[in-house]
Amino acid sequence: MQAILRNAVIGLALAIFAISTTSVLAQAGNLGIGTWKLNLGKSKYSPGPAPKSLTAKFEPAGKGQKVTTEGVSADGKPIAGEHTGNFDGKDNPLKGSPVADTASLRRIDALTTERTDKKAGKVVQTLTRTIAKDGKSFTLAIKGTNPKGEPINHMLVFDKQ
């Protein structure tokens, strides 16, 4: 009888944990959905220059997301990009990037995702997005190389619109 009761309690605890984990992941996924604007005052580009503006729109797409970006480069030219992928680590086409032709997504935890950009199968950049717990901003750490092959280490801050 005690073994049955113990197994029932353990089963209930596991069910509650699974439900709460699923709820946290769903809420975090919803936190990241929407339109976000680059906060130039809080962002750091190493090396620069920073763009004049950048807006990113995150939308649900299947088991993953679609991201579209548009803005103005440091030299005043329009910039735009698009990527759709699941959080499964598989490469998908990346449009508009001057350094990569594919990107893959994976979820690190409830608030953090990682995108790996590749050119001809070789990793050129890793982008780690961490959503603030209040859902009002996110940071995007970008490490890798720029179109000239020079190392970069950017820390971008985006605010939800």
C-alpha positions as CSV (number, residue, x, y, z in Angstrom):
1,M,0.0,0.0,0.0
2,Q,2.8,2.4,0.9
3,A,4.6,1.6,-2.4
4,I,1.4,2.3,-4.4
5,L,0.9,5.6,-2.5
6,R,4.6,6.6,-3.0
7,N,4.4,5.8,-6.7
8,A,1.2,7.9,-7.0
9,V,2.8,10.8,-5.3
10,I,5.9,10.6,-7.5
11,G,3.7,10.3,-10.6
12,L,1.6,13.4,-9.5
13,A,4.8,15.4,-8.8
14,L,6.2,14.5,-12.3
15,A,2.9,15.5,-13.9
16,I,2.9,18.8,-12.1
17,F,6.5,19.4,-13.1
18,A,5.8,18.6,-16.8
19,I,2.8,20.9,-16.9
20,S,4.6,23.8,-15.2
21,T,7.6,23.3,-17.5
22,T,5.4,23.3,-20.6
23,S,3.6,26.4,-19.3
24,V,6.9,28.2,-18.7
25,L,8.2,27.3,-22.2
26,A,4.9,28.4,-23.8
27,Q,4.9,31.7,-21.9
28,A,8.6,32.4,-22.8
29,G,7.8,31.6,-26.4
30,N,5.0,34.1,-26.3
31,L,7.2,36.6,-24.6
32,G,9.5,36.6,-27.6
33,I,6.7,37.0,-30.2
34,G,6.2,40.5,-31.5
35,T,8.0,43.5,-32.9
36,W,11.3,44.7,-31.3
37,K,13.4,47.8,-31.9
38,L,17.1,48.0,-31.5
39,N,18.1,50.3,-28.6
40,L,21.2,51.9,-30.0
41,G,22.1,53.6,-26.6
42,K,22.3,50.3,-24.8
43,S,23.9,48.2,-27.6
44,K,27.6,47.7,-28.1
45,Y,29.2,46.9,-31.5
46,S,32.7,45.6,-31.5
47,P,33.9,46.6,-34.0
48,G,31.4,49.1,-35.3
49,P,29.8,50.8,-36.9
50,A,26.2,50.2,-35.7
51,P,23.3,50.5,-38.0
52,K,21.2,53.6,-37.9
53,S,18.1,51.6,-37.1
54,L,17.0,47.9,-36.9
55,T,13.5,46.4,-36.2
56,A,12.9,42.6,-35.8
57,K,9.5,40.9,-36.0
58,F,9.2,37.4,-34.4
59,E,6.2,35.3,-35.4
60,P,5.2,31.7,-34.6
61,A,5.8,29.3,-37.5
62,G,5.1,25.6,-36.9
63,K,7.2,24.4,-34.0
64,G,9.6,27.3,-34.5
65,Q,9.6,30.9,-35.5
66,K,9.8,33.3,-38.5
67,V,12.0,36.4,-38.0
68,T,12.0,39.3,-40.4
69,T,14.3,42.3,-39.9
70,E,14.5,45.7,-41.6
71,G,16.5,48.8,-40.9
72,V,19.1,51.3,-42.2
73,S,22.8,50.5,-42.3
74,A,25.5,52.8,-40.9
75,D,26.0,54.2,-44.4
76,G,22.3,54.9,-44.9
77,K,21.4,51.9,-47.1
78,P,18.3,49.7,-46.4
79,I,18.9,46.3,-44.8
80,A,16.5,43.4,-44.5
81,G,16.6,39.7,-43.6
82,E,14.4,36.7,-43.1
83,H,14.7,33.3,-41.5
84,T,12.1,30.6,-40.7
85,G,13.1,27.5,-38.7
86,N,12.2,25.1,-36.0
87,F,14.2,24.7,-32.8
88,D,15.7,21.4,-34.0
89,G,19.3,22.4,-35.0
90,K,18.6,21.9,-38.7
91,D,19.8,24.4,-41.3
92,N,17.3,26.5,-43.1
93,P,17.8,29.2,-45.7
94,L,18.7,32.7,-44.4
95,K,17.8,35.6,-46.6
96,G,19.5,39.0,-46.6
97,S,22.6,38.2,-44.6
98,P,26.0,39.4,-46.0
99,V,27.8,36.6,-44.1
100,A,25.7,33.5,-44.1
101,D,23.3,31.5,-46.3
102,T,21.7,29.2,-43.7
103,A,20.8,29.3,-40.1
104,S,19.7,26.7,-37.5
105,L,17.9,27.3,-34.2
106,R,17.9,25.5,-30.9
107,R,16.4,26.3,-27.5
108,I,18.8,26.5,-24.6
109,D,16.2,27.2,-21.9
110,A,12.8,28.9,-21.4
111,L,14.2,32.4,-22.2
112,T,17.2,31.7,-24.3
113,T,17.6,30.5,-27.9
114,E,20.7,30.1,-30.1
115,R,21.0,30.7,-33.8
116,T,24.0,29.3,-35.7
117,D,24.7,31.0,-39.1
118,K,26.7,29.2,-41.7
119,K,28.2,30.0,-45.1
120,A,28.8,27.0,-47.4
121,G,28.4,24.7,-44.4
122,K,31.0,26.5,-42.2
123,V,29.9,28.3,-39.0
124,V,30.4,32.1,-39.3
125,Q,28.3,33.5,-36.4
126,T,26.5,32.4,-33.3
127,L,23.6,34.6,-32.1
128,T,22.3,34.0,-28.5
129,R,19.0,35.7,-27.7
130,T,18.0,36.0,-24.0
131,I,14.6,37.4,-23.2
132,A,14.2,39.5,-20.0
133,K,11.9,37.8,-17.4
134,D,9.5,40.8,-17.7
135,G,9.3,40.3,-21.5
136,K,10.0,43.9,-22.2
137,S,13.5,43.5,-23.8
138,F,16.0,41.0,-25.0
139,T,19.7,40.9,-25.5
140,L,21.4,39.4,-28.6
141,A,25.0,38.4,-28.2
142,I,26.6,37.9,-31.7
143,K,30.0,36.3,-32.0
144,G,31.8,35.3,-35.2
145,T,33.0,37.1,-38.2
146,N,31.8,40.1,-40.3
147,P,31.6,40.1,-44.1
148,K,35.3,41.1,-44.2
149,G,36.2,38.0,-42.1
150,E,37.1,40.1,-39.1
151,P,36.1,38.9,-35.6
152,I,33.0,40.5,-34.1
153,N,31.6,40.5,-30.5
154,H,28.4,42.5,-30.5
155,M,25.9,42.9,-27.6
156,L,22.6,44.2,-28.9
157,V,19.6,45.3,-26.8
158,F,16.1,45.3,-28.3
159,D,12.9,46.8,-26.7
160,K,9.5,45.4,-27.3
161,Q,7.2,47.7,-29.2
